[in-house]
Amino acid sequence: MNIAVKHQARYRKDLQNMVSNTNDVTGNAPPAAALINESEQKKNRPGNEAGKIRFSARLIEVGVLLLSGMLMTASLPPLNWSFTSWIAIIPLYWIAHDKKPFRAWRAGWVWGLAWGFTSFYWLREINPAIPYMIGPVIALYTGCWSAAVPLFRRGILIPAEIQLAGCRTEQNYSRVSIPRELFFAAALAGWWCVLESGRSTMLPWNYTGCSQWQNLPLIQICEYTGVYGISFLLVMLNITIALAVQNCLKSRNAMEKMPHPVPLMITVAVMLSVMIFGAASILTVKPPAQINFNAALVQGNISQRRNADNDQALEALDVYMQLSEVVVQGKPDIIIWPETAVPYPYRGYNNLCREYRSRLADFIKRNQQPMLIGTLDFEMNFDRSQPPLMLNSAFLFDDKGRFADKFDKVQRVPFGEFIPFRKYLPEFVTKTIDMNRDLTPGKSFSPLKILHGVNAGINICFEDTFPYVATNEARRGANLLLVITNDAWYPESCEPEQHLANSVFRSIETRLPMLRCGNNSASCLIMPSGLIADAVMKQTDPQTGKQVPDLLQRGRAAGIIKVPVPVNPRLTFYTLYGDVFLYFCMLLTVVASMASIWSWRQKNSKFNEMFDGSQG
């Protein structure tokens, strides 16, 4: 039995003797009330500041967690301080690493509350209450991550005999092997990615890796790992920095030589290697054979008009027709309107819908101009007693004005286009959150042949934040991703830029160009490298004097963009196999959990042996 175990056994034996000596002459322990009174007397003893100090320490912890959560938000649009995501998780890890699981979970919940509320604060433009509701829900995920920090730490880094030697011995233990530290950091990074994937089923927005959307060399690895690969590297960097600082502090307290931060050095080396690979792929990879076409993007900048009346719908139709009359003079190959450009359905029955069809058909025939528009659509319901099904669609017309094909939106917006679990919710809840429609999801990922040799995989609204939509379309022959969206719900907030930041990764994952047509912003061309090459709105570069894309400017405009499309694009690893890297993260989490359970069983076994020995 080593020294630590002997000390623990002696401590347990002394504790038993102390308990037996406190018994009264009858052999009974003193009543609980007496112990409580003694405890209260200690608390109320003059000069006892322990309670105040403890409260102040907790208050400081909460403040640090809130600030670091907001620091993660700062890495995203509109601030785009991408470097803050390299350190924003360190305070959370530092506070949670030596706590009990519930207290660690609570720390993660506070951190996630600050991050969730501030990064999704733009949802206030729909309803001021939404950020206050969504923040606590998102915080549950970060709480689950931080709860695993002390469990993985004790299970992977701290041997059982050190844990049994007491808190001080455990805190000062610094003889952890490099492979253990690397595995510990990787397990926490993997668990972070697993939780992000869980959240993505409803809200695939603002992944940790999305903070690097402008760091093109780093994010090229998404061709293999998806955005989770970037999230993994960032969390690894945070954890290995924290471990390096902790080991240095422990060594200094023990008057020992400072250890080399090998795990941190390895993580940095991996990130540098990824960036070098990414830069080389951007500079040296030759594009495949491609064709070019000219796309006219019409950005009407119409306010959100879900419940539009006839006058509002007519105004929208007038604006889009006038802009199209101007841009058609440039003889584009196709004119594209955004999602629900006119807030009335193209195939509706009222007089304005008839005027909509008549004016659009006349324009197309007169100019022999193919068009793609976003509109609501209807389909017959199998149950004839029910109203027709409503879909969010993209309609394609040929140069004769004939309807050629359509795409129906597959991934609906929760609470905006349908209410999840509607039939299980109380009626007063559905009335409160209902937006008076449940759209029917589309069932096909087949691309639309918008021009000869151009097969466009359509993404409507926030579908471009779901990787599976783009990869399914790429596997079915798409050589262009075409996004039509309407961010007019958010006329002043950073939502359109965050939307763009999230969608950039779809081009890299599939290595396909992406053409975006928005109602009020971010109508642009994204190259397969993630570079935004052109946009409808432009500004003058003060250094070169040239016109460059202006993605943040909102306004009414129409412009023609030259789009290069690969003829026979290769299918990327991510397109073919999907989230294989995420499965690797799941495996890391499972192995780390099993290691933690095994360590816990070992500790209990040693403790029982030690206790039995002290009894003897």
QUICORCOR-V310470 format. One record per backbone hydrogen bond with DSSP energy under -1.0 kcal/mol. NH is the residue of the N-H (numbers start at 0). CO is the residue of the C=O. E is the energy in kcal/mol with one decimal. If there is no record, write none. Layout:
nh={NH	NH}
co={CO	CO}
e={E	E}
This chain:
nh={5	6	7	8	9	10	11	12	13	14	15	16	17	18	19	20	21	23	26	34	35	36	37	38	39	40	41	42	43	47	52	53	54	55	56	57	58	59	60	61	62	63	64	65	66	67	68	69	70	71	72	73	74	75	79	80	81	83	84	85	86	87	89	92	93	94	95	96	98	103	104	105	106	107	108	109	110	111	112	113	114	115	116	117	118	119	122	123	124	125	126	129	132	133	134	137	138	139	140	141	142	143	144	145	146	151	152	153	154	155	156	157	162	163	165	169	170	171	180	181	182	183	184	185	186	187	188	189	190	191	192	193	194	195	196	197	198	199	201	202	204	210	211	212	214	215	218	221	222	223	224	225	228	230	231	232	233	234	235	236	237	238	239	240	241	242	243	244	245	246	247	248	249	250	251	252	253	254	255	261	264	265	266	267	268	269	270	271	272	273	274	275	276	277	278	279	280	281	282	283	290	292	294	295	296	297	298	300	307	312	313	314	315	316	317	318	319	320	321	322	323	324	325	326	327	328	329	330	332	333	334	335	336	340	347	353	354	355	356	357	358	359	360	361	362	363	364	365	366	367	368	370	371	372	373	374	376	378	383	385	388	390	392	393	394	395	396	397	400	403	404	406	408	414	416	421	423	424	429	430	431	432	433	438	439	441	447	449	449	450	453	455	456	458	460	462	464	465	468	470	471	472	473	474	476	477	478	479	480	481	482	483	484	489	497	498	499	500	501	502	503	505	507	508	509	510	511	513	514	515	516	524	525	526	529	532	533	535	538	540	544	547	549	556	558	560	562	564	566	573	575	576	577	579	582	583	584	585	586	587	588	589	590	591	592	593	594	595	596	597	598	599	600	601	602	603	604	605	606	607	608	609	610	611	612	613	614	615}
co={1	2	3	4	5	6	7	8	9	10	11	12	13	14	15	16	17	27	23	30	31	32	33	34	35	36	37	38	39	44	48	49	50	51	52	53	54	55	56	57	58	59	60	61	62	63	64	65	66	67	68	69	71	72	75	73	79	80	81	82	83	83	86	88	89	90	91	92	95	99	100	101	102	103	104	105	106	107	108	109	110	111	112	113	114	115	119	120	121	122	122	126	128	129	130	133	134	136	137	137	138	139	140	141	142	147	148	149	150	151	152	152	158	159	162	165	166	167	176	177	178	179	180	181	182	183	184	185	186	187	188	189	190	191	192	193	194	195	198	198	202	207	208	209	211	213	214	218	219	220	220	221	225	226	227	228	229	230	231	232	233	234	235	236	237	238	239	240	241	242	243	244	245	246	247	248	249	251	250	259	260	261	262	263	264	265	266	267	268	269	270	271	272	273	274	275	276	277	278	279	564	562	560	333	558	335	556	518	304	308	309	310	311	312	313	314	315	316	317	318	319	320	321	322	323	325	326	327	293	293	369	295	371	337	344	349	350	351	352	353	354	355	356	357	358	359	360	361	362	363	363	396	334	394	337	392	390	388	381	382	378	376	374	406	372	404	370	401	397	395	395	393	391	417	412	418	420	421	425	426	427	428	429	416	389	408	455	447	453	453	450	447	479	481	483	459	461	462	465	466	467	468	469	470	473	472	454	454	512	456	514	458	516	486	493	494	495	496	497	498	499	502	503	504	505	506	506	525	480	523	482	533	513	530	526	524	524	522	547	545	540	538	536	298	296	294	292	290	288	222	571	572	573	577	578	579	580	581	582	583	584	585	586	587	588	589	590	591	592	593	594	595	596	597	598	599	600	601	602	603	604	605	606	607	608	609	610	611}
e={-2.0	-2.6	-1.9	-2.5	-2.6	-2.1	-2.3	-2.2	-2.5	-2.0	-1.9	-2.2	-2.3	-2.2	-2.3	-2.2	-1.0	-2.8	-2.3	-1.3	-2.5	-2.7	-2.4	-2.2	-2.5	-2.4	-1.9	-2.0	-2.2	-1.9	-2.5	-2.7	-2.4	-2.6	-2.5	-2.1	-2.3	-2.3	-2.2	-2.5	-2.1	-2.6	-2.6	-2.5	-2.3	-2.5	-2.1	-2.0	-1.7	-1.4	-1.4	-1.8	-1.1	-2.0	-2.5	-2.9	-1.8	-2.1	-1.2	-1.5	-1.3	-1.7	-1.1	-2.4	-2.9	-2.2	-2.1	-2.2	-1.5	-2.6	-2.7	-2.4	-2.0	-2.2	-2.2	-2.1	-2.2	-2.8	-2.1	-1.8	-2.2	-3.4	-2.2	-1.9	-2.6	-1.2	-1.8	-2.0	-1.8	-1.6	-1.8	-1.7	-1.3	-3.0	-1.9	-2.6	-2.1	-1.1	-1.2	-1.0	-2.1	-1.9	-1.7	-2.5	-1.9	-3.2	-2.4	-2.3	-1.9	-2.5	-2.1	-1.4	-1.8	-2.0	-1.1	-2.1	-2.8	-1.8	-2.0	-2.6	-2.5	-2.6	-2.5	-2.6	-2.6	-2.0	-2.2	-2.8	-2.4	-1.9	-1.9	-2.3	-2.1	-2.1	-2.3	-1.7	-2.2	-1.7	-1.5	-2.5	-2.1	-1.5	-1.8	-1.6	-2.0	-1.4	-1.8	-1.6	-1.7	-2.4	-2.1	-1.4	-1.4	-1.8	-2.6	-1.8	-2.2	-2.3	-2.5	-2.2	-2.1	-2.6	-2.6	-2.0	-2.0	-2.6	-2.2	-2.2	-2.4	-2.7	-1.9	-2.2	-2.5	-2.3	-2.1	-2.2	-1.9	-1.1	-3.2	-2.5	-2.4	-2.7	-2.4	-2.7	-2.2	-2.4	-2.4	-2.6	-2.3	-2.5	-2.2	-2.5	-2.6	-2.5	-2.8	-2.4	-2.2	-1.8	-2.2	-2.8	-2.6	-1.8	-2.7	-2.8	-2.7	-2.1	-2.9	-3.6	-1.2	-2.4	-2.5	-2.1	-2.0	-2.3	-2.6	-2.5	-2.3	-2.3	-2.6	-2.4	-1.8	-2.2	-1.5	-2.5	-2.0	-1.1	-1.6	-1.9	-2.4	-1.2	-1.9	-3.0	-2.7	-1.1	-1.8	-1.8	-2.3	-2.5	-2.2	-2.4	-2.8	-2.0	-2.4	-2.3	-2.1	-2.4	-2.5	-2.4	-1.8	-1.4	-1.5	-1.6	-2.3	-2.3	-1.2	-2.4	-2.5	-2.1	-1.1	-2.4	-2.7	-2.6	-2.7	-2.3	-2.8	-2.8	-2.9	-2.2	-1.9	-3.4	-1.2	-2.0	-3.2	-3.6	-3.3	-1.2	-1.4	-1.2	-1.9	-2.2	-1.2	-1.9	-1.8	-3.2	-3.4	-2.9	-2.7	-1.5	-1.0	-1.2	-2.0	-3.1	-3.4	-2.5	-2.6	-1.5	-1.8	-1.8	-1.1	-2.3	-2.0	-1.8	-2.4	-2.2	-1.6	-2.1	-2.2	-1.2	-2.7	-2.5	-3.0	-2.2	-2.2	-2.0	-2.3	-2.9	-2.2	-2.6	-2.1	-1.8	-1.6	-1.6	-1.1	-2.5	-1.8	-1.9	-1.1	-3.0	-3.1	-3.0	-2.9	-2.7	-3.2	-3.2	-2.5	-1.7	-1.0	-2.5	-2.5	-3.2	-2.9	-3.0	-2.8	-2.5	-1.9	-2.9	-3.2	-3.3	-3.6	-2.0	-2.3	-2.8	-2.2	-1.9	-1.4	-1.7	-2.0	-2.2	-2.3	-2.4	-2.1	-2.3	-2.7	-2.6	-2.2	-2.5	-2.5	-2.1	-2.2	-2.5	-2.3	-2.2	-2.2	-2.2	-2.5	-2.2	-2.4	-2.6	-2.5	-2.4	-2.2	-2.5	-2.8	-2.7	-2.2	-2.0	-1.9	-1.9}
